[in-house]
Protein backbone atom coordinates (compact mmCIF):
# COMPACT_ATOMS: atom_id res chain seq x y z
CA UNK A 1 0.00 0.00 0.00
CA UNK A 2 1.09 3.59 -0.52
CA UNK A 3 4.77 4.28 -1.10
CA UNK A 4 5.71 0.64 -0.75
CA UNK A 5 3.22 -0.02 -3.53
CA UNK A 6 5.04 2.52 -5.70
CA UNK A 7 8.17 0.48 -5.18
CA UNK A 8 6.30 -2.69 -6.07
CA UNK A 9 4.88 -1.47 -9.36
CA UNK A 10 8.22 -0.04 -10.43
CA UNK A 11 9.89 -3.37 -9.78
CA UNK A 12 12.52 -1.51 -7.75
CA UNK A 13 15.30 -3.46 -6.16
CA UNK A 14 19.04 -3.74 -5.82
CA UNK A 15 19.65 -4.17 -9.53
CA UNK A 16 16.54 -2.79 -11.22
CA UNK A 17 18.07 -2.07 -14.61
CA UNK A 18 19.81 -5.43 -14.89
CA UNK A 19 16.76 -7.34 -13.68
CA UNK A 20 14.40 -5.49 -16.02
CA UNK A 21 16.59 -6.07 -19.06
CA UNK A 22 16.66 -9.75 -18.16
CA UNK A 23 12.90 -9.66 -17.54
CA UNK A 24 11.82 -11.76 -20.53
CA UNK A 25 14.18 -14.55 -19.49
CA UNK A 26 13.21 -14.33 -15.81
CA UNK A 27 9.50 -14.39 -16.62
CA UNK A 28 10.02 -17.33 -18.97
CA UNK A 29 11.70 -19.26 -16.15
CA UNK A 30 8.87 -18.32 -13.79
CA UNK A 31 6.21 -19.51 -16.22
CA UNK A 32 8.22 -22.65 -16.97
CA UNK A 33 8.26 -23.41 -13.25
CA UNK A 34 4.49 -23.74 -13.47
CA UNK A 35 3.87 -25.19 -16.91
CA UNK A 36 7.11 -27.13 -17.54
CA UNK A 37 7.13 -26.15 -21.23
CA UNK A 38 8.03 -28.63 -23.92
CA UNK A 39 10.79 -27.83 -26.43
CA UNK A 40 8.37 -26.89 -29.19
CA UNK A 41 6.52 -24.44 -26.91
CA UNK A 42 9.61 -22.58 -25.70
CA UNK A 43 10.34 -20.32 -28.71
CA UNK A 44 6.80 -18.95 -28.83
CA UNK A 45 6.67 -18.40 -25.06
CA UNK A 46 9.92 -16.42 -25.24
CA UNK A 47 8.69 -14.42 -28.23
CA UNK A 48 5.41 -13.47 -26.55
CA UNK A 49 7.20 -12.56 -23.33
CA UNK A 50 9.58 -10.30 -25.24
CA UNK A 51 6.69 -8.58 -27.00
CA UNK A 52 4.98 -7.90 -23.68
CA UNK A 53 8.12 -6.36 -22.21
CA UNK A 54 8.52 -4.16 -25.29
CA UNK A 55 4.98 -2.88 -24.73
CA UNK A 56 5.60 -2.37 -21.00
CA UNK A 57 8.81 -0.45 -21.61
CA UNK A 58 7.07 1.80 -24.13
CA UNK A 59 3.73 2.32 -22.39
CA UNK A 60 4.05 1.76 -18.65
CA UNK A 61 7.59 2.78 -17.74
CA UNK A 62 6.80 6.48 -18.44
CA UNK A 63 3.76 6.20 -16.16
CA UNK A 64 5.83 4.55 -13.44
CA UNK A 65 8.50 7.26 -13.71
CA UNK A 66 5.83 9.92 -13.31
CA UNK A 67 4.38 8.08 -10.30
CA UNK A 68 7.80 7.93 -8.66
CA UNK A 69 8.41 11.61 -9.37
CA UNK A 70 5.10 12.55 -7.76
CA UNK A 71 5.86 10.34 -4.76
CA UNK A 72 9.09 12.25 -4.07
CA UNK A 73 7.10 15.40 -3.31
CA UNK A 74 4.41 13.47 -1.47
CA UNK A 75 6.82 11.69 0.87
CA UNK A 76 8.08 15.03 2.21
CA UNK A 77 4.61 16.09 3.31
CA UNK A 78 4.32 16.17 7.12
CA UNK A 79 0.84 14.65 7.03
CA UNK A 80 -0.61 12.15 4.57
CA UNK A 81 -4.21 10.99 4.84
CA UNK A 82 -5.53 7.44 4.49
CA UNK A 83 -7.36 8.70 1.38
CA UNK A 84 -4.04 9.70 -0.19
CA UNK A 85 -2.57 6.29 0.53
CA UNK A 86 -5.63 4.54 -0.90
CA UNK A 87 -5.41 6.67 -4.06
CA UNK A 88 -1.78 5.65 -4.58
CA UNK A 89 -2.63 2.01 -3.97
CA UNK A 90 -5.56 2.17 -6.38
CA UNK A 91 -3.34 3.72 -9.06
CA UNK A 92 -0.83 0.91 -8.64
CA UNK A 93 -3.57 -1.72 -8.75
CA UNK A 94 -4.96 -0.24 -11.96
CA UNK A 95 -1.53 -0.30 -13.62
CA UNK A 96 -1.10 -3.94 -12.69
CA UNK A 97 -4.54 -4.79 -14.10
CA UNK A 98 -3.72 -3.01 -17.37
CA UNK A 99 -0.42 -4.89 -17.59
CA UNK A 100 -2.18 -8.19 -16.98
CA UNK A 101 -4.91 -7.43 -19.52
CA UNK A 102 -2.25 -6.72 -22.13
CA UNK A 103 -0.84 -10.20 -21.49
CA UNK A 104 -4.22 -11.95 -21.75
CA UNK A 105 -4.14 -12.73 -25.53
CA UNK A 106 -0.65 -14.24 -25.18
CA UNK A 107 -1.59 -16.19 -22.05
CA UNK A 108 -4.71 -17.48 -23.80
CA UNK A 109 -2.65 -18.64 -26.75
CA UNK A 110 -0.26 -20.48 -24.44
CA UNK A 111 -3.10 -21.97 -22.39
CA UNK A 112 -4.50 -23.58 -25.51
CA UNK A 113 -1.21 -25.41 -26.11
CA UNK A 114 -0.96 -26.98 -22.65
CA UNK A 115 -1.16 -30.74 -22.25
CA UNK A 116 -3.06 -32.53 -19.46
CA UNK A 117 0.27 -33.34 -17.82
CA UNK A 118 1.22 -29.66 -17.84
CA UNK A 119 -2.07 -28.72 -16.19
CA UNK A 120 -1.36 -31.30 -13.49
CA UNK A 121 2.09 -29.75 -13.10
CA UNK A 122 0.47 -26.33 -12.57
CA UNK A 123 -1.88 -27.83 -9.99
CA UNK A 124 1.06 -29.37 -8.11
CA UNK A 125 2.96 -26.07 -8.21
CA UNK A 126 -0.03 -24.28 -6.69
CA UNK A 127 -0.10 -26.84 -3.87
CA UNK A 128 3.64 -26.43 -3.29
CA UNK A 129 3.34 -22.64 -3.09
CA UNK A 130 0.42 -22.91 -0.68
CA UNK A 131 2.41 -25.24 1.57
CA UNK A 132 5.29 -22.75 1.57
CA UNK A 133 2.90 -19.94 2.53
CA UNK A 134 1.54 -22.02 5.40
CA UNK A 135 5.05 -22.71 6.67
CA UNK A 136 6.07 -19.03 6.55
CA UNK A 137 2.91 -17.20 7.59
CA UNK A 138 0.59 -19.71 9.26
CA UNK A 139 2.39 -21.31 12.20
CA UNK A 140 0.05 -22.75 14.82
CA UNK A 141 1.06 -20.22 17.47
CA UNK A 142 -0.70 -16.87 16.95
CA UNK A 143 2.28 -14.91 18.24
CA UNK A 144 4.51 -16.56 15.66
CA UNK A 145 2.02 -15.64 12.94
CA UNK A 146 2.00 -12.01 14.01
CA UNK A 147 5.80 -11.95 14.10
CA UNK A 148 5.97 -13.29 10.54
CA UNK A 149 3.50 -10.65 9.33
CA UNK A 150 5.31 -7.87 11.20
CA UNK A 151 8.65 -8.93 9.73
CA UNK A 152 7.24 -8.74 6.20
CA UNK A 153 5.65 -5.34 6.83
CA UNK A 154 8.87 -4.02 8.37
CA UNK A 155 10.86 -5.09 5.31
CA UNK A 156 8.48 -3.16 3.06
CA UNK A 157 8.69 0.02 5.11
CA UNK A 158 12.45 -0.17 5.40
CA UNK A 159 12.74 -0.62 1.65
CA UNK A 160 11.50 2.98 1.38
CA UNK A 161 12.22 4.77 4.67
CA UNK A 162 15.34 2.99 5.89
CA UNK A 163 15.72 1.28 9.27
CA UNK A 164 12.86 1.69 11.73
CA UNK A 165 13.58 2.59 15.34
CA UNK A 166 12.16 0.77 18.35
CA UNK A 167 9.12 3.02 18.66
CA UNK A 168 8.27 2.64 14.99
CA UNK A 169 8.62 -1.13 15.16
CA UNK A 170 6.31 -1.14 18.17
CA UNK A 171 3.70 0.91 16.28
CA UNK A 172 4.00 -1.46 13.36
CA UNK A 173 3.48 -4.49 15.58
CA UNK A 174 0.42 -2.86 17.17
CA UNK A 175 -1.05 -2.25 13.72
CA UNK A 176 -0.45 -5.87 12.77
CA UNK A 177 -2.28 -7.05 15.89
CA UNK A 178 -5.20 -4.73 15.09
CA UNK A 179 -5.34 -5.70 11.42
CA UNK A 180 -8.42 -7.56 10.13
CA UNK A 181 -6.14 -9.53 7.77
CA UNK A 182 -6.54 -13.27 8.26
CA UNK A 183 -4.01 -15.48 6.43
CA UNK A 184 -6.34 -18.47 6.61
CA UNK A 185 -9.11 -16.58 4.82
CA UNK A 186 -6.58 -15.22 2.30
CA UNK A 187 -5.22 -18.69 1.55
CA UNK A 188 -8.71 -20.17 1.25
CA UNK A 189 -9.61 -17.49 -1.29
CA UNK A 190 -6.38 -18.00 -3.22
CA UNK A 191 -7.00 -21.75 -3.29
CA UNK A 192 -10.45 -21.16 -4.82
CA UNK A 193 -8.87 -18.96 -7.51
CA UNK A 194 -6.25 -21.61 -8.23
CA UNK A 195 -8.94 -24.25 -8.55
CA UNK A 196 -10.77 -21.98 -10.99
CA UNK A 197 -7.60 -21.68 -13.07
CA UNK A 198 -7.11 -25.44 -13.21
CA UNK A 199 -10.78 -26.07 -13.97
CA UNK A 200 -10.73 -23.44 -16.71
CA UNK A 201 -7.67 -25.01 -18.33
CA UNK A 202 -9.30 -28.44 -18.31
CA UNK A 203 -12.47 -27.03 -19.84
CA UNK A 204 -10.38 -25.49 -22.62
CA UNK A 205 -8.70 -28.83 -23.22
CA UNK A 206 -12.07 -30.56 -23.43
CA UNK A 207 -13.34 -27.95 -25.89
CA UNK A 208 -10.20 -28.29 -27.99
CA UNK A 209 -10.54 -32.08 -28.01
CA UNK A 210 -14.11 -31.63 -29.24
CA UNK A 211 -12.70 -29.55 -32.13
CA UNK A 212 -14.37 -26.33 -31.10
CA UNK A 213 -14.07 -23.34 -33.42
CA UNK A 214 -10.53 -21.92 -32.88
CA UNK A 215 -11.72 -18.32 -32.76
CA UNK A 216 -14.44 -19.16 -30.25
CA UNK A 217 -11.93 -21.16 -28.23
CA UNK A 218 -9.56 -18.20 -28.09
CA UNK A 219 -12.41 -15.96 -26.94
CA UNK A 220 -13.34 -18.46 -24.25
CA UNK A 221 -9.74 -18.61 -23.02
CA UNK A 222 -9.39 -14.82 -22.87
CA UNK A 223 -12.69 -14.40 -21.05
CA UNK A 224 -11.69 -17.02 -18.49
CA UNK A 225 -8.37 -15.24 -17.84
CA UNK A 226 -10.06 -11.87 -17.44
CA UNK A 227 -12.62 -13.35 -15.05
CA UNK A 228 -9.82 -14.77 -12.91
CA UNK A 229 -8.16 -11.34 -12.73
CA UNK A 230 -11.44 -9.66 -11.88
CA UNK A 231 -12.12 -12.13 -9.09
CA UNK A 232 -8.56 -11.76 -7.75
CA UNK A 233 -9.04 -7.99 -7.60
CA UNK A 234 -12.56 -8.15 -6.16
CA UNK A 235 -13.86 -11.44 -4.86
CA UNK A 236 -17.26 -12.65 -6.12
CA UNK A 237 -17.86 -13.95 -2.60
CA UNK A 238 -19.55 -11.23 -0.57
CA UNK A 239 -18.07 -12.19 2.81
CA UNK A 240 -14.52 -12.16 1.50
CA UNK A 241 -15.14 -9.00 -0.52
CA UNK A 242 -16.12 -7.24 2.70
CA UNK A 243 -12.97 -8.65 4.31
CA UNK A 244 -10.88 -7.30 1.43
CA UNK A 245 -12.31 -3.83 1.94
CA UNK A 246 -11.67 -3.88 5.69
CA UNK A 247 -8.05 -4.89 5.13
CA UNK A 248 -7.65 -2.25 2.42
CA UNK A 249 -9.02 0.52 4.66
CA UNK A 250 -6.88 -0.60 7.59
CA UNK A 251 -3.72 -0.63 5.48
CA UNK A 252 -4.38 2.84 4.08
CA UNK A 253 -4.76 4.24 7.60
CA UNK A 254 -1.80 2.23 8.89
CA UNK A 255 0.63 3.44 6.19
CA UNK A 256 -0.53 7.04 6.64
CA UNK A 257 -0.04 6.79 10.39
CA UNK A 258 3.45 5.33 10.01
CA UNK A 259 4.44 8.08 7.59
CA UNK A 260 3.03 10.82 9.81
CA UNK A 261 5.19 9.69 12.74
CA UNK A 262 8.40 9.69 10.68
CA UNK A 263 10.99 12.39 11.37
CA UNK A 264 12.65 14.42 8.62
CA UNK A 265 15.56 11.99 8.23
CA UNK A 266 13.58 8.89 7.13
CA UNK A 267 11.41 11.06 4.85
CA UNK A 268 14.54 12.41 3.20
CA UNK A 269 15.85 8.84 2.92
CA UNK A 270 12.61 7.87 1.19
CA UNK A 271 12.83 10.83 -1.17
CA UNK A 272 16.40 9.92 -2.18
CA UNK A 273 15.41 6.28 -2.68
CA UNK A 274 12.43 7.24 -4.84
CA UNK A 275 14.61 9.62 -6.87
CA UNK A 276 17.14 6.86 -7.56
CA UNK A 277 14.35 4.53 -8.61
CA UNK A 278 12.94 7.18 -10.93
CA UNK A 279 16.38 7.70 -12.46
CA UNK A 280 16.72 3.96 -13.02
CA UNK A 281 13.31 3.79 -14.69
CA UNK A 282 14.10 6.75 -16.96
CA UNK A 283 17.44 5.17 -17.86
CA UNK A 284 15.57 2.04 -18.91
CA UNK A 285 13.22 4.16 -21.03
CA UNK A 286 16.19 5.79 -22.81
CA UNK A 287 18.35 2.71 -23.22
CA UNK A 288 18.53 0.82 -26.53
CA UNK A 289 16.02 -1.99 -26.61
CA UNK A 290 17.69 -5.32 -25.78
VEXDREN-2710 file (C-alpha; in Angstrom, 1 decimal):
% VEXDREN-2710
k/r/px/py/pz
1/UNK/0.0/0.0/0.0
2/UNK/1.1/3.6/-0.5
3/UNK/4.8/4.3/-1.1
4/UNK/5.7/0.6/-0.7
5/UNK/3.2/0.0/-3.5
6/UNK/5.0/2.5/-5.7
7/UNK/8.2/0.5/-5.2
8/UNK/6.3/-2.7/-6.1
9/UNK/4.9/-1.5/-9.4
10/UNK/8.2/0.0/-10.4
11/UNK/9.9/-3.4/-9.8
12/UNK/12.5/-1.5/-7.8
13/UNK/15.3/-3.5/-6.2
14/UNK/19.0/-3.7/-5.8
15/UNK/19.7/-4.2/-9.5
16/UNK/16.5/-2.8/-11.2
17/UNK/18.1/-2.1/-14.6
18/UNK/19.8/-5.4/-14.9
19/UNK/16.8/-7.3/-13.7
20/UNK/14.4/-5.5/-16.0
21/UNK/16.6/-6.1/-19.1
22/UNK/16.7/-9.7/-18.2
23/UNK/12.9/-9.7/-17.5
24/UNK/11.8/-11.8/-20.5
25/UNK/14.2/-14.5/-19.5
26/UNK/13.2/-14.3/-15.8
27/UNK/9.5/-14.4/-16.6
28/UNK/10.0/-17.3/-19.0
29/UNK/11.7/-19.3/-16.1
30/UNK/8.9/-18.3/-13.8
31/UNK/6.2/-19.5/-16.2
32/UNK/8.2/-22.6/-17.0
33/UNK/8.3/-23.4/-13.3
34/UNK/4.5/-23.7/-13.5
35/UNK/3.9/-25.2/-16.9
36/UNK/7.1/-27.1/-17.5
37/UNK/7.1/-26.1/-21.2
38/UNK/8.0/-28.6/-23.9
39/UNK/10.8/-27.8/-26.4
40/UNK/8.4/-26.9/-29.2
41/UNK/6.5/-24.4/-26.9
42/UNK/9.6/-22.6/-25.7
43/UNK/10.3/-20.3/-28.7
44/UNK/6.8/-19.0/-28.8
45/UNK/6.7/-18.4/-25.1
46/UNK/9.9/-16.4/-25.2
47/UNK/8.7/-14.4/-28.2
48/UNK/5.4/-13.5/-26.6
49/UNK/7.2/-12.6/-23.3
50/UNK/9.6/-10.3/-25.2
51/UNK/6.7/-8.6/-27.0
52/UNK/5.0/-7.9/-23.7
53/UNK/8.1/-6.4/-22.2
54/UNK/8.5/-4.2/-25.3
55/UNK/5.0/-2.9/-24.7
56/UNK/5.6/-2.4/-21.0
57/UNK/8.8/-0.5/-21.6
58/UNK/7.1/1.8/-24.1
59/UNK/3.7/2.3/-22.4
60/UNK/4.1/1.8/-18.7
61/UNK/7.6/2.8/-17.7
62/UNK/6.8/6.5/-18.4
63/UNK/3.8/6.2/-16.2
64/UNK/5.8/4.6/-13.4
65/UNK/8.5/7.3/-13.7
66/UNK/5.8/9.9/-13.3
67/UNK/4.4/8.1/-10.3
68/UNK/7.8/7.9/-8.7
69/UNK/8.4/11.6/-9.4
70/UNK/5.1/12.6/-7.8
71/UNK/5.9/10.3/-4.8
72/UNK/9.1/12.2/-4.1
73/UNK/7.1/15.4/-3.3
74/UNK/4.4/13.5/-1.5
75/UNK/6.8/11.7/0.9
76/UNK/8.1/15.0/2.2
77/UNK/4.6/16.1/3.3
78/UNK/4.3/16.2/7.1
79/UNK/0.8/14.7/7.0
80/UNK/-0.6/12.2/4.6
81/UNK/-4.2/11.0/4.8
82/UNK/-5.5/7.4/4.5
83/UNK/-7.4/8.7/1.4
84/UNK/-4.0/9.7/-0.2
85/UNK/-2.6/6.3/0.5
86/UNK/-5.6/4.5/-0.9
87/UNK/-5.4/6.7/-4.1
88/UNK/-1.8/5.6/-4.6
89/UNK/-2.6/2.0/-4.0
90/UNK/-5.6/2.2/-6.4
91/UNK/-3.3/3.7/-9.1
92/UNK/-0.8/0.9/-8.6
93/UNK/-3.6/-1.7/-8.7
94/UNK/-5.0/-0.2/-12.0
95/UNK/-1.5/-0.3/-13.6
96/UNK/-1.1/-3.9/-12.7
97/UNK/-4.5/-4.8/-14.1
98/UNK/-3.7/-3.0/-17.4
99/UNK/-0.4/-4.9/-17.6
100/UNK/-2.2/-8.2/-17.0
101/UNK/-4.9/-7.4/-19.5
102/UNK/-2.3/-6.7/-22.1
103/UNK/-0.8/-10.2/-21.5
104/UNK/-4.2/-11.9/-21.8
105/UNK/-4.1/-12.7/-25.5
106/UNK/-0.6/-14.2/-25.2
107/UNK/-1.6/-16.2/-22.1
108/UNK/-4.7/-17.5/-23.8
109/UNK/-2.7/-18.6/-26.8
110/UNK/-0.3/-20.5/-24.4
111/UNK/-3.1/-22.0/-22.4
112/UNK/-4.5/-23.6/-25.5
113/UNK/-1.2/-25.4/-26.1
114/UNK/-1.0/-27.0/-22.7
115/UNK/-1.2/-30.7/-22.2
116/UNK/-3.1/-32.5/-19.5
117/UNK/0.3/-33.3/-17.8
118/UNK/1.2/-29.7/-17.8
119/UNK/-2.1/-28.7/-16.2
120/UNK/-1.4/-31.3/-13.5
121/UNK/2.1/-29.7/-13.1
122/UNK/0.5/-26.3/-12.6
123/UNK/-1.9/-27.8/-10.0
124/UNK/1.1/-29.4/-8.1
125/UNK/3.0/-26.1/-8.2
126/UNK/0.0/-24.3/-6.7
127/UNK/-0.1/-26.8/-3.9
128/UNK/3.6/-26.4/-3.3
129/UNK/3.3/-22.6/-3.1
130/UNK/0.4/-22.9/-0.7
131/UNK/2.4/-25.2/1.6
132/UNK/5.3/-22.8/1.6
133/UNK/2.9/-19.9/2.5
134/UNK/1.5/-22.0/5.4
135/UNK/5.0/-22.7/6.7
136/UNK/6.1/-19.0/6.5
137/UNK/2.9/-17.2/7.6
138/UNK/0.6/-19.7/9.3
139/UNK/2.4/-21.3/12.2
140/UNK/0.0/-22.7/14.8
141/UNK/1.1/-20.2/17.5
142/UNK/-0.7/-16.9/16.9
143/UNK/2.3/-14.9/18.2
144/UNK/4.5/-16.6/15.7
145/UNK/2.0/-15.6/12.9
146/UNK/2.0/-12.0/14.0
147/UNK/5.8/-11.9/14.1
148/UNK/6.0/-13.3/10.5
149/UNK/3.5/-10.6/9.3
150/UNK/5.3/-7.9/11.2
151/UNK/8.6/-8.9/9.7
152/UNK/7.2/-8.7/6.2
153/UNK/5.6/-5.3/6.8
154/UNK/8.9/-4.0/8.4
155/UNK/10.9/-5.1/5.3
156/UNK/8.5/-3.2/3.1
157/UNK/8.7/0.0/5.1
158/UNK/12.4/-0.2/5.4
159/UNK/12.7/-0.6/1.7
160/UNK/11.5/3.0/1.4
161/UNK/12.2/4.8/4.7
162/UNK/15.3/3.0/5.9
163/UNK/15.7/1.3/9.3
164/UNK/12.9/1.7/11.7
165/UNK/13.6/2.6/15.3
166/UNK/12.2/0.8/18.4
167/UNK/9.1/3.0/18.7
168/UNK/8.3/2.6/15.0
169/UNK/8.6/-1.1/15.2
170/UNK/6.3/-1.1/18.2
171/UNK/3.7/0.9/16.3
172/UNK/4.0/-1.5/13.4
173/UNK/3.5/-4.5/15.6
174/UNK/0.4/-2.9/17.2
175/UNK/-1.0/-2.2/13.7
176/UNK/-0.4/-5.9/12.8
177/UNK/-2.3/-7.1/15.9
178/UNK/-5.2/-4.7/15.1
179/UNK/-5.3/-5.7/11.4
180/UNK/-8.4/-7.6/10.1
181/UNK/-6.1/-9.5/7.8
182/UNK/-6.5/-13.3/8.3
183/UNK/-4.0/-15.5/6.4
184/UNK/-6.3/-18.5/6.6
185/UNK/-9.1/-16.6/4.8
186/UNK/-6.6/-15.2/2.3
187/UNK/-5.2/-18.7/1.6
188/UNK/-8.7/-20.2/1.3
189/UNK/-9.6/-17.5/-1.3
190/UNK/-6.4/-18.0/-3.2
191/UNK/-7.0/-21.7/-3.3
192/UNK/-10.4/-21.2/-4.8
193/UNK/-8.9/-19.0/-7.5
194/UNK/-6.3/-21.6/-8.2
195/UNK/-8.9/-24.2/-8.5
196/UNK/-10.8/-22.0/-11.0
197/UNK/-7.6/-21.7/-13.1
198/UNK/-7.1/-25.4/-13.2
199/UNK/-10.8/-26.1/-14.0
200/UNK/-10.7/-23.4/-16.7
201/UNK/-7.7/-25.0/-18.3
202/UNK/-9.3/-28.4/-18.3
203/UNK/-12.5/-27.0/-19.8
204/UNK/-10.4/-25.5/-22.6
205/UNK/-8.7/-28.8/-23.2
206/UNK/-12.1/-30.6/-23.4
207/UNK/-13.3/-28.0/-25.9
208/UNK/-10.2/-28.3/-28.0
209/UNK/-10.5/-32.1/-28.0
210/UNK/-14.1/-31.6/-29.2
211/UNK/-12.7/-29.6/-32.1
212/UNK/-14.4/-26.3/-31.1
213/UNK/-14.1/-23.3/-33.4
214/UNK/-10.5/-21.9/-32.9
215/UNK/-11.7/-18.3/-32.8
216/UNK/-14.4/-19.2/-30.3
217/UNK/-11.9/-21.2/-28.2
218/UNK/-9.6/-18.2/-28.1
219/UNK/-12.4/-16.0/-26.9
220/UNK/-13.3/-18.5/-24.2
221/UNK/-9.7/-18.6/-23.0
222/UNK/-9.4/-14.8/-22.9
223/UNK/-12.7/-14.4/-21.0
224/UNK/-11.7/-17.0/-18.5
225/UNK/-8.4/-15.2/-17.8
226/UNK/-10.1/-11.9/-17.4
227/UNK/-12.6/-13.3/-15.1
228/UNK/-9.8/-14.8/-12.9
229/UNK/-8.2/-11.3/-12.7
230/UNK/-11.4/-9.7/-11.9
231/UNK/-12.1/-12.1/-9.1
232/UNK/-8.6/-11.8/-7.8
233/UNK/-9.0/-8.0/-7.6
234/UNK/-12.6/-8.2/-6.2
235/UNK/-13.9/-11.4/-4.9
236/UNK/-17.3/-12.6/-6.1
237/UNK/-17.9/-13.9/-2.6
238/UNK/-19.5/-11.2/-0.6
239/UNK/-18.1/-12.2/2.8
240/UNK/-14.5/-12.2/1.5
241/UNK/-15.1/-9.0/-0.5
242/UNK/-16.1/-7.2/2.7
243/UNK/-13.0/-8.7/4.3
244/UNK/-10.9/-7.3/1.4
245/UNK/-12.3/-3.8/1.9
246/UNK/-11.7/-3.9/5.7
247/UNK/-8.1/-4.9/5.1
248/UNK/-7.6/-2.2/2.4
249/UNK/-9.0/0.5/4.7
250/UNK/-6.9/-0.6/7.6
251/UNK/-3.7/-0.6/5.5
252/UNK/-4.4/2.8/4.1
253/UNK/-4.8/4.2/7.6
254/UNK/-1.8/2.2/8.9
255/UNK/0.6/3.4/6.2
256/UNK/-0.5/7.0/6.6
257/UNK/0.0/6.8/10.4
258/UNK/3.4/5.3/10.0
259/UNK/4.4/8.1/7.6
260/UNK/3.0/10.8/9.8
261/UNK/5.2/9.7/12.7
262/UNK/8.4/9.7/10.7
263/UNK/11.0/12.4/11.4
264/UNK/12.7/14.4/8.6
265/UNK/15.6/12.0/8.2
266/UNK/13.6/8.9/7.1
267/UNK/11.4/11.1/4.9
268/UNK/14.5/12.4/3.2
269/UNK/15.8/8.8/2.9
270/UNK/12.6/7.9/1.2
271/UNK/12.8/10.8/-1.2
272/UNK/16.4/9.9/-2.2
273/UNK/15.4/6.3/-2.7
274/UNK/12.4/7.2/-4.8
275/UNK/14.6/9.6/-6.9
276/UNK/17.1/6.9/-7.6
277/UNK/14.3/4.5/-8.6
278/UNK/12.9/7.2/-10.9
279/UNK/16.4/7.7/-12.5
280/UNK/16.7/4.0/-13.0
281/UNK/13.3/3.8/-14.7
282/UNK/14.1/6.7/-17.0
283/UNK/17.4/5.2/-17.9
284/UNK/15.6/2.0/-18.9
285/UNK/13.2/4.2/-21.0
286/UNK/16.2/5.8/-22.8
287/UNK/18.3/2.7/-23.2
288/UNK/18.5/0.8/-26.5
289/UNK/16.0/-2.0/-26.6
290/UNK/17.7/-5.3/-25.8
END
